[in-house]
Amino acid sequence: MIELINVSKLYRGQTVLHPTSLTLQAGETTVLIGPSGCGKSTLLRLIVGLLQPETGSVRFRGEPLTPANLRTMRLRMGYVIQEGGLFPHLTAWDNVTLVAQQQGWELPRLQQRVQELAELVRLNVEVLQRYPAQLSGGQKQRIGLMRALMLDPDVLLLDEPMAALDPLVRAELQQDLKTIFERLRKTVLLVTHDLGEADFFAHRIVLLGQGRIVQTGRLSDLMQQPANEFVKRFVSAQRLPLLREAI
């Protein structure tokens, strides 16, 4: 579905992502995890075209991502960031339907799709008349997800979408997201700091450190067959009771 071939990125002369290759399989959820500054979000932004690589290429269904086709390719990708990334001057409805309106969707089609998505994310449609400042953190994330799904994209890219939520709201949204992923069978790439969250969602976990992929696999692989000392320290630092007992 998506292929990164030896992509790298520099910031102010410093390498933040060394040449990296990664393939996202269709219908699977891949989770990027690692400490702050390890290159997780950079990798995701390269895929969505917000950044251009210094070397290598990003391919979507075999076709390289280029400035010429970037807009068309983005319409096939849903992108969710922390707190939903909603435009504060637009209602939730207008945030959700913004790109579809730009694509010329007529009102009946918009209404039908919004109703479908509201039911999918378990959100009362009346909430869509509010502005982002009037919404809770969980509501913002659900609306951000609706916006990402509006055009029925092939791929969902989520950059730490639950990092700012309190534990109870986060747990509820995690369960809802997992149900949505399984129901829609989308190709998903999710960024998180939380190893427990990664294990909850992932078909495959990709652990990064200092701009490189250090190890890939399931949580059991990282715990039982760590690639190096960094992996051991990262797993131990999560401080989850179950993980501490297993180490």
C-alpha positions as CSV (number, residue, x, y, z in Angstrom):
1,M,0.0,0.0,0.0
2,I,2.7,2.5,1.1
3,E,6.4,2.0,0.7
4,L,9.2,4.2,2.0
5,I,12.5,3.5,0.2
6,N,15.7,4.9,1.8
7,V,14.0,8.1,2.9
8,S,15.9,10.5,5.1
9,K,15.4,14.0,6.5
10,L,17.5,16.8,7.8
11,Y,16.6,19.8,10.0
12,R,19.1,22.7,10.1
13,G,21.8,20.4,9.0
14,Q,21.1,17.7,11.5
15,T,19.9,14.3,10.5
16,V,16.5,13.5,12.2
17,L,15.7,10.5,10.0
18,H,18.5,8.3,8.6
19,P,17.8,6.4,5.3
20,T,14.8,4.3,6.2
21,S,12.8,1.7,4.3
22,L,9.4,0.6,5.5
23,T,6.3,-1.0,3.9
24,L,2.8,-0.6,5.2
25,Q,0.7,-3.6,4.3
26,A,-2.9,-3.1,3.1
27,G,-5.5,-3.6,5.8
28,E,-3.0,-3.7,8.7
29,T,-2.3,-1.3,11.6
30,T,1.3,-0.4,12.0
31,V,2.3,1.6,15.1
32,L,5.4,3.8,15.2
33,I,6.8,4.2,18.7
34,G,9.9,5.6,20.3
35,P,11.2,8.4,22.5
36,S,10.7,12.1,21.6
37,G,12.8,13.2,18.7
38,C,13.3,9.7,17.3
39,G,11.8,10.5,13.9
40,K,8.2,9.1,14.4
41,S,6.3,12.2,13.4
42,T,8.8,13.1,10.7
43,L,8.3,9.8,9.0
44,L,4.5,10.2,9.1
45,R,4.8,13.7,7.7
46,L,6.9,12.5,4.9
47,I,4.2,10.0,4.0
48,V,1.5,12.6,3.9
49,G,3.7,15.0,1.9
50,L,4.0,17.7,4.5
51,L,7.8,17.2,4.3
52,Q,10.0,16.3,1.4
53,P,12.8,13.7,1.9
54,E,16.4,14.5,1.3
55,T,16.9,11.1,-0.2
56,G,14.8,8.2,-1.3
57,S,11.1,8.1,-2.2
58,V,7.6,7.5,-0.8
59,R,5.4,5.3,-3.0
60,F,1.6,5.0,-2.7
61,R,0.2,1.9,-4.5
62,G,3.5,1.8,-6.4
63,E,3.4,5.4,-7.6
64,P,6.0,7.8,-6.3
65,L,4.7,10.8,-4.3
66,T,5.7,14.0,-6.1
67,P,4.9,17.7,-6.0
68,A,2.8,17.2,-9.2
69,N,0.5,14.5,-7.7
70,L,0.7,15.4,-4.1
71,R,-2.8,17.0,-3.9
72,T,-4.5,14.0,-5.6
73,M,-2.6,11.6,-3.3
74,R,-3.5,13.4,-0.2
75,L,-7.2,13.1,-1.0
76,R,-6.7,9.3,-0.6
77,M,-5.1,9.7,2.9
78,G,-6.9,10.6,6.1
79,Y,-4.7,12.5,8.6
80,V,-5.4,13.0,12.3
81,I,-3.3,14.9,14.8
82,Q,-3.5,15.8,18.5
83,E,-6.7,17.4,19.6
84,G,-8.1,16.9,16.1
85,G,-6.3,19.9,14.5
86,L,-9.6,21.6,13.9
87,F,-10.0,25.1,12.5
88,P,-11.3,27.3,15.4
89,H,-13.3,29.6,13.2
90,L,-15.3,26.8,11.6
91,T,-18.1,24.7,13.2
92,A,-17.5,21.0,13.6
93,W,-19.7,20.4,10.6
94,D,-17.7,22.7,8.4
95,N,-14.4,21.1,9.7
96,V,-15.7,17.7,8.8
97,T,-17.0,18.6,5.4
98,L,-14.4,21.2,4.3
99,V,-12.5,19.1,1.8
100,A,-15.7,17.4,0.5
101,Q,-17.2,20.9,-0.1
102,Q,-14.1,21.9,-2.0
103,Q,-14.5,18.7,-4.1
104,G,-18.0,19.9,-5.1
105,W,-20.1,17.5,-3.0
106,E,-23.8,18.5,-2.9
107,L,-25.7,18.9,0.4
108,P,-27.6,15.6,0.4
109,R,-24.4,13.7,-0.2
110,L,-22.7,15.6,2.6
111,Q,-25.5,15.1,5.0
112,Q,-25.6,11.3,4.3
113,R,-21.9,10.9,4.8
114,V,-21.8,13.0,8.0
115,Q,-24.6,10.9,9.4
116,E,-22.8,7.7,8.6
117,L,-19.6,8.9,10.2
118,A,-21.3,10.3,13.3
119,E,-22.8,6.9,13.9
120,L,-19.4,5.3,13.3
121,V,-17.6,7.4,15.9
122,R,-20.6,7.4,18.3
123,L,-21.1,11.2,18.2
124,N,-24.4,13.0,18.5
125,V,-24.9,15.0,15.3
126,E,-26.1,18.0,17.3
127,V,-22.5,18.4,18.5
128,L,-21.5,19.3,14.9
129,Q,-23.1,22.7,15.2
130,R,-20.6,23.7,17.9
131,Y,-17.2,25.4,17.4
132,P,-14.0,23.6,18.6
133,A,-13.7,25.8,21.7
134,Q,-17.1,24.4,22.8
135,L,-16.0,20.8,22.5
136,S,-14.3,18.4,24.9
137,G,-11.0,16.7,24.0
138,G,-12.7,13.4,23.2
139,Q,-15.3,15.2,20.9
140,K,-12.5,17.0,19.1
141,Q,-10.7,13.8,18.3
142,R,-13.9,12.1,17.1
143,I,-14.6,15.0,14.8
144,G,-11.0,15.0,13.6
145,L,-11.5,11.3,12.8
146,M,-14.7,12.1,10.9
147,R,-12.9,14.7,8.9
148,A,-10.1,12.2,8.1
149,L,-12.6,9.6,7.0
150,M,-14.9,11.9,5.0
151,L,-13.6,11.0,1.6
152,D,-13.3,7.3,2.5
153,P,-9.5,7.3,2.1
154,D,-7.3,4.2,1.5
155,V,-5.0,5.1,4.4
156,L,-5.4,6.6,7.9
157,L,-2.4,8.4,9.4
158,L,-2.7,9.3,13.1
159,D,-0.1,11.4,14.9
160,E,-0.5,10.8,18.7
161,P,-4.2,11.4,18.5
162,M,-4.9,10.5,22.2
163,A,-1.8,12.0,23.9
164,A,-3.7,15.0,25.4
165,L,-6.7,13.1,26.7
166,D,-7.3,12.0,30.3
167,P,-7.0,8.2,31.0
168,L,-10.8,7.4,31.0
169,V,-11.6,9.3,27.8
170,R,-8.4,7.9,26.2
171,A,-9.4,4.3,27.1
172,E,-12.9,4.8,25.6
173,L,-11.6,6.3,22.4
174,Q,-8.9,3.6,22.1
175,Q,-11.6,0.9,22.1
176,D,-13.8,2.8,19.7
177,L,-10.8,3.4,17.3
178,K,-9.9,-0.3,17.4
179,T,-13.4,-1.2,16.5
180,I,-13.5,1.3,13.7
181,F,-10.1,0.0,12.3
182,E,-11.4,-3.6,12.3
183,R,-14.7,-2.7,10.8
184,L,-13.3,-0.5,8.0
185,R,-10.2,-2.6,7.4
186,K,-8.2,0.5,6.4
187,T,-4.4,0.6,6.2
188,V,-3.5,2.5,9.4
189,L,-0.2,4.1,10.6
190,L,-0.4,5.4,14.2
191,V,2.2,7.3,16.2
192,T,2.4,7.0,19.9
193,H,4.8,7.1,22.9
194,D,2.8,4.5,24.8
195,L,3.9,0.8,24.4
196,G,0.6,-0.5,25.9
197,E,-1.3,1.5,23.4
198,A,0.9,0.3,20.6
199,D,0.3,-3.3,21.6
200,F,-3.5,-2.7,21.8
201,F,-3.7,-1.5,18.2
202,A,-0.8,-3.0,16.2
203,H,-0.5,-5.8,13.8
204,R,3.2,-4.7,13.8
205,I,5.1,-2.3,16.1
206,V,8.0,-0.3,14.6
207,L,10.4,1.0,17.3
208,L,12.6,4.0,16.4
209,G,15.6,5.4,18.1
210,Q,17.8,8.3,17.1
211,G,16.3,8.5,13.6
212,R,16.5,4.8,12.8
213,I,14.3,1.7,12.9
214,V,15.7,-0.3,15.8
215,Q,13.3,-3.3,15.8
216,T,9.9,-4.3,14.4
217,G,7.5,-7.0,15.4
218,R,4.9,-7.7,18.2
219,L,5.3,-6.6,21.8
220,S,6.3,-10.1,22.7
221,D,9.2,-9.8,20.2
222,L,10.5,-6.6,21.9
223,M,10.1,-8.1,25.3
224,Q,11.5,-11.6,24.7
225,Q,14.0,-11.0,21.9
226,P,15.1,-7.3,22.2
227,A,17.5,-6.3,19.4
228,N,19.8,-4.4,21.7
229,E,20.1,-2.6,25.1
230,F,18.1,0.4,23.9
231,V,15.1,-1.9,23.3
232,K,15.4,-3.4,26.7
233,R,15.6,0.1,28.3
234,F,12.6,1.4,26.3
235,V,10.4,-1.5,27.2
236,S,11.4,-1.3,30.9
237,A,10.8,2.5,31.0
238,Q,7.2,2.1,30.2
239,R,6.6,1.0,33.8
240,L,3.5,-1.0,33.1
241,P,2.9,-3.7,35.8
242,L,2.5,-6.5,33.2
243,L,5.7,-5.5,31.5
244,R,7.7,-5.2,34.7
245,E,6.7,-8.7,35.7
246,A,7.6,-10.1,32.3
247,I,11.1,-8.5,32.1
